[in-house]
Amino acid sequence: MTMSKYYKDLRDKFGPDFIFMPAVVAIIRNAEDEILFGRKHGEEAWGLIAGAIELGETPAGAVCREVLEETGLIVSPDRIIGVFGGNQHRYTYSNGHKVEYLSIVFDCKITGGSLSPDNEEMKDLKYFKENEIPEISNPYPIEIFMKSSRREAIFE
């Protein structure tokens, strides 16, 4: 989905300057415990399946919506892996728009749907083993990817 009316209105008011953006991120594993990453059209870097929380939307609802839009999968969020924000989670898009994310990372279980790469939002979707995680632009701690080491949520 393209930028919502709410975020378009914010951009009309603030231009490309930093805006604060609450977001959700999904850690989705296949039967082999590999983690799903996506690559957007026109980009080389891989990233986790993620997106902004819209007005009136719950974080759990947002992660389910984003996963469906970007992958074709239906998921159920099982637990919060961590909550991340601050200066190190600032990002500048190719169009110059700047954001600072407050991201809630969910561990999600696939409950339906089918993986559909090369969709409106993602060019590629691929599962990676824990020890082969691709370089991504968001500085999440490596622990969010390690299934065996995660017991409690990680906070920054």
C-alpha positions as CSV (number, residue, x, y, z in Angstrom):
1,M,0.0,0.0,0.0
2,T,1.2,3.5,-0.7
3,M,1.5,6.2,2.0
4,S,-1.7,6.7,3.9
5,K,-3.6,9.9,3.8
6,Y,-2.5,10.6,7.4
7,Y,1.2,10.4,6.5
8,K,0.6,12.3,3.3
9,D,-1.0,15.1,5.3
10,L,2.0,15.1,7.7
11,R,4.4,15.4,4.8
12,D,2.4,18.3,3.4
13,K,2.8,20.1,6.7
14,F,6.4,19.1,7.5
15,G,7.9,18.4,4.1
16,P,10.9,16.0,4.1
17,D,11.9,16.9,7.7
18,F,12.0,14.2,10.4
19,I,8.6,12.9,11.6
20,F,8.2,10.3,14.4
21,M,6.7,7.1,13.1
22,P,5.3,4.2,15.2
23,A,6.0,1.0,13.3
24,V,5.7,-2.7,13.5
25,V,8.2,-5.4,12.4
26,A,7.6,-9.1,11.9
27,I,10.0,-12.0,12.5
28,I,8.4,-14.8,10.4
29,R,9.9,-18.2,10.3
30,N,9.3,-21.1,8.0
31,A,9.2,-24.8,9.0
32,E,13.1,-24.9,8.8
33,D,13.3,-21.9,11.2
34,E,14.6,-19.6,8.5
35,I,13.5,-15.9,8.8
36,L,11.7,-14.1,6.0
37,F,13.2,-10.9,4.5
38,G,11.9,-8.8,1.6
39,R,13.5,-6.5,-0.9
40,K,11.5,-3.6,-2.2
41,H,11.3,-2.6,-5.9
42,G,14.3,-0.5,-6.9
43,E,16.3,-1.4,-3.8
44,E,19.3,-3.7,-3.3
45,A,19.1,-4.1,0.5
46,W,17.0,-6.7,2.2
47,G,14.8,-5.8,5.1
48,L,12.3,-7.3,7.6
49,I,8.6,-7.2,6.8
50,A,7.5,-4.0,8.4
51,G,5.4,-0.8,8.2
52,A,3.8,2.1,9.9
53,I,0.9,1.8,12.4
54,E,-2.1,3.8,11.0
55,L,-4.4,6.0,13.1
56,G,-6.9,3.9,15.0
57,E,-5.0,0.6,14.3
58,T,-3.6,-1.6,17.0
59,P,0.0,-2.7,16.7
60,A,-1.0,-6.4,16.4
61,G,-3.5,-5.5,13.7
62,A,-0.9,-3.4,11.9
63,V,1.7,-6.2,11.8
64,C,-0.9,-8.6,10.4
65,R,-2.0,-6.1,7.7
66,E,1.6,-5.3,6.7
67,V,2.6,-8.9,6.4
68,L,-0.4,-9.7,4.3
69,E,0.2,-6.7,2.0
70,E,3.9,-7.3,1.6
71,T,4.0,-11.2,1.5
72,G,0.6,-12.7,0.9
73,L,0.9,-14.5,4.3
74,I,-1.6,-14.5,7.1
75,V,0.1,-14.4,10.5
76,S,-0.7,-14.3,14.1
77,P,1.6,-12.3,16.4
78,D,2.7,-14.6,19.2
79,R,4.8,-12.2,21.3
80,I,6.8,-9.0,21.4
81,I,10.5,-9.6,20.8
82,G,11.5,-6.1,21.5
83,V,10.8,-2.3,21.2
84,F,13.4,-0.1,19.5
85,G,13.8,3.6,18.9
86,G,16.0,6.7,19.3
87,N,18.6,8.4,17.1
88,Q,19.9,5.1,15.7
89,H,16.5,4.3,14.2
90,R,16.4,7.4,12.0
91,Y,16.1,6.7,8.3
92,T,16.1,8.8,5.1
93,Y,14.2,7.5,2.2
94,S,15.5,7.9,-1.4
95,N,12.9,10.7,-1.9
96,G,14.5,12.6,1.0
97,H,11.8,12.0,3.5
98,K,13.2,11.5,7.0
99,V,11.7,9.4,9.8
100,E,12.5,8.3,13.3
101,Y,11.0,4.9,13.9
102,L,9.7,3.6,17.2
103,S,9.4,-0.1,16.2
104,I,7.7,-2.9,18.0
105,V,9.1,-6.3,16.8
106,F,6.7,-9.2,16.9
107,D,7.4,-12.9,16.6
108,C,4.7,-14.1,14.2
109,K,3.4,-17.5,13.3
110,I,2.1,-18.2,9.8
111,T,-1.6,-19.3,9.9
112,G,-2.5,-19.1,6.2
113,G,-2.0,-17.5,2.8
114,S,0.8,-18.2,0.4
115,L,4.1,-16.4,-0.2
116,S,3.7,-14.1,-3.2
117,P,6.9,-12.3,-4.2
118,D,7.0,-9.6,-6.8
119,N,3.9,-7.9,-5.5
120,E,3.0,-4.2,-5.3
121,E,5.3,-3.6,-2.3
122,M,8.1,-6.2,-2.6
123,K,10.2,-7.4,-5.5
124,D,11.8,-10.3,-3.7
125,L,10.9,-12.4,-0.6
126,K,13.4,-14.9,0.7
127,Y,14.0,-16.9,3.9
128,F,17.5,-16.8,5.5
129,K,19.1,-19.0,8.2
130,E,19.9,-17.3,11.5
131,N,23.6,-17.5,10.7
132,E,23.2,-16.0,7.2
133,I,21.1,-12.9,8.0
134,P,21.7,-10.3,5.2
135,E,22.9,-6.8,6.0
136,I,19.9,-4.6,6.6
137,S,19.7,-0.8,7.1
138,N,17.9,-0.9,10.5
139,P,20.3,-1.5,13.4
140,Y,18.4,-4.2,15.3
141,P,20.4,-6.3,17.8
142,I,21.4,-9.7,16.5
143,E,19.4,-11.3,19.4
144,I,16.1,-10.6,17.7
145,F,17.0,-13.2,15.1
146,M,18.2,-15.9,17.5
147,K,15.3,-18.1,18.4
148,S,17.2,-20.1,21.1
149,S,18.5,-17.0,23.0
150,R,15.2,-15.1,23.2
151,R,13.3,-15.4,26.4
152,E,12.3,-11.9,27.4
153,A,11.7,-8.8,25.2
154,I,14.6,-6.6,24.4
155,F,14.3,-2.9,25.0
156,E,16.5,0.0,24.0
